[in-house]
Every structure is written in structure tokens, then in C-alpha cells.
Amino acid sequence: MLEHKTLDIIERLRKASETKTIVLLDYNTCCDVDDETKPLSHAYLVKAYAEGLYPFDYLKLSKKP
């Protein structure tokens, strides 16, 4: 969904984060993708994707020029 429906928004977040602090708010704060007992934070997923880390921080995605 992040690649197909919101790519333009993600790109705007990436660009804006170069010069500004971006704050994403979410009711859920679980950032552990392996924890099935709590809902995963959508803000965390968007942040990780925008930073090129999705969904695991040891995987670097290549950023598009």
C-alpha cells in the first residue's frame, strides 16, 4: 500500500524531512514487528518506510533518485 497508493506522500515526507522535523502521531506505539499481542504502529511503519528501513532496520531499501 505504501508503494502503490501513497508513494507521492512518502516522497514528500522524505523531501521535507531533509530540512524539517516531521512528527507522526499514532494511538498505537508498538514498533516490534514480531509482537503479535499489540497492533503495530502505523506511524512507525510510515517513518521506517520513508527512511528506507522497512520493516526491519537491518534492510536498507534503495532510494529512488
Sine and cosine of phi, psi and omega as CSV:
sin_phi,cos_phi,sin_psi,cos_psi,sin_omega,cos_omega
0.00,0.00,-0.65,0.76,-0.01,-1.00
-0.90,0.43,-0.52,0.86,-0.01,-1.00
-0.99,0.11,-0.51,0.86,-0.14,-0.99
-0.98,-0.20,-0.58,0.81,-0.09,-1.00
-0.98,-0.22,-0.44,0.90,-0.12,-0.99
-0.79,-0.61,0.35,0.94,-0.06,-1.00
-0.85,0.52,-0.62,0.78,0.00,-1.00
-0.91,0.42,-0.60,0.80,0.03,-1.00
-0.93,0.36,-0.68,0.73,0.02,-1.00
-0.88,0.48,-0.68,0.74,0.02,-1.00
-0.90,0.44,-0.63,0.78,0.05,-1.00
-0.91,0.41,-0.62,0.79,0.07,-1.00
-0.89,0.45,-0.70,0.71,0.02,-1.00
-0.86,0.51,-0.73,0.68,-0.03,-1.00
-0.91,0.42,-0.71,0.70,-0.02,-1.00
-0.91,0.41,-0.54,0.84,-0.05,-1.00
-0.94,0.33,-0.22,0.97,0.05,-1.00
-0.94,0.34,-0.47,0.89,-0.06,-1.00
-0.83,-0.57,-0.14,0.99,-0.06,-1.00
-0.71,-0.70,0.34,-0.94,0.14,-0.99
-1.00,0.03,0.81,-0.58,-0.01,-1.00
-0.97,-0.24,0.74,-0.67,0.02,-1.00
-0.90,-0.44,0.85,-0.52,0.07,-1.00
-0.94,-0.34,0.79,-0.61,-0.02,-1.00
-0.97,-0.26,0.62,-0.78,0.01,-1.00
-0.47,-0.88,0.61,-0.79,0.02,-1.00
-0.93,0.37,-0.64,0.77,0.02,-1.00
-1.00,0.03,0.66,-0.75,-0.03,-1.00
-0.88,-0.48,0.19,0.98,-0.02,-1.00
-0.96,0.27,0.86,-0.52,0.01,-1.00
-0.94,-0.35,0.09,1.00,-0.02,-1.00
-1.00,-0.04,0.96,-0.27,-0.05,-1.00
-0.92,0.40,-0.27,0.96,0.02,-1.00
-1.00,-0.05,-0.11,0.99,-0.01,-1.00
-1.00,0.04,0.97,-0.26,-0.03,-1.00
-1.00,0.04,0.01,1.00,-0.04,-1.00
-1.00,0.04,-0.26,0.97,-0.03,-1.00
-0.75,-0.66,0.51,-0.86,0.08,-1.00
-0.92,0.39,0.61,-0.79,0.01,-1.00
-0.98,0.22,0.65,-0.76,-0.01,-1.00
-0.93,0.37,0.83,-0.56,0.06,-1.00
-0.93,0.38,-0.60,0.80,0.03,-1.00
-0.88,0.47,-0.64,0.77,0.03,-1.00
-0.88,0.48,-0.70,0.72,-0.01,-1.00
-0.90,0.43,-0.67,0.74,0.02,-1.00
-0.90,0.44,-0.70,0.71,0.02,-1.00
-0.87,0.49,-0.74,0.67,-0.01,-1.00
-0.88,0.48,-0.67,0.75,0.00,-1.00
-0.92,0.40,-0.69,0.72,0.00,-1.00
-0.90,0.44,-0.51,0.86,0.02,-1.00
-1.00,0.09,-0.05,1.00,-0.01,-1.00
1.00,0.07,0.25,0.97,0.02,-1.00
-0.88,-0.48,0.97,-0.23,-0.07,-1.00
-0.48,-0.88,0.80,-0.61,-0.28,0.96
-1.00,0.00,0.05,1.00,-0.02,-1.00
-0.92,-0.39,0.72,-0.70,-0.11,-0.99
-0.94,0.34,-0.16,0.99,0.03,-1.00
-1.00,-0.01,-0.08,1.00,0.05,-1.00
-0.98,-0.21,0.87,-0.49,0.04,-1.00
-0.99,-0.13,0.81,-0.58,0.09,-1.00
-1.00,0.00,0.58,-0.82,0.05,-1.00
-0.96,0.27,0.74,-0.68,0.00,-1.00
-1.00,0.09,0.65,-0.76,0.00,-1.00
-0.98,0.22,0.62,-0.78,-0.02,-1.00
-0.91,0.41,0.00,0.00,0.00,0.00
